[in-house]
């Protein structure tokens, strides 16, 4: 009886691990995309502020 319970517990654990790992990889993919979009957005904003500063300096000199 103990062996049957252990085998059943192991089978249950093994069968439940697959979907959990799949859910984890989906979460990681969404997180990676969100971070990439955030870093791209930050880079665009930084470039925009640099361009604005350069434009101001040029207009002040001229």
C-alpha positions in Angstrom: 0.0 0.0 0.0 2.8 2.4 0.8 4.6 1.7 -2.5 1.3 2.4 -4.4 0.9 5.7 -2.6 4.4 6.8 -3.3 4.1 5.8 -7.0 0.8 7.7 -7.3 2.3 10.7 -5.6 5.4 10.7 -7.9 3.2 10.3 -11.0 1.0 13.2 -9.9 4.0 15.4 -9.3 5.5 14.5 -12.7 2.3 15.1 -14.6 1.7 18.5 -12.8 5.2 19.7 -13.4 4.8 20.0 -17.2 2.0 22.5 -17.2 3.6 24.5 -14.4 6.8 24.8 -16.4 4.9 25.8 -19.5 3.1 28.5 -17.6 6.4 29.7 -16.2 7.9 30.0 -19.7 4.9 31.9 -20.9 5.2 34.3 -18.0 8.9 34.7 -18.6 8.3 35.5 -22.3 5.7 38.1 -21.4 8.0 39.6 -18.8 10.9 39.7 -21.3 8.8 41.5 -23.9 7.6 44.0 -21.4 11.1 44.7 -20.3 12.3 45.1 -23.9 9.4 47.5 -24.7 10.3 49.5 -21.5 14.0 49.7 -22.4 13.2 50.7 -26.0 10.8 53.4 -24.7 13.4 54.7 -22.3 16.0 54.8 -25.1 13.6 56.7 -27.4 12.9 59.2 -24.6 16.6 59.7 -23.8 17.4 60.3 -27.5 14.5 62.7 -27.8 15.7 64.8 -24.8 19.2 64.8 -26.2 17.9 66.1 -29.6 15.8 68.8 -27.8 18.9 69.9 -25.9 21.0 70.1 -29.1 18.3 72.0 -30.9 18.1 74.5 -28.0 21.8 75.0 -28.0 21.9 75.5 -31.8 19.0 78.0 -31.6 20.7 79.9 -28.8 24.0 80.2 -30.7 22.2 81.3 -33.9 
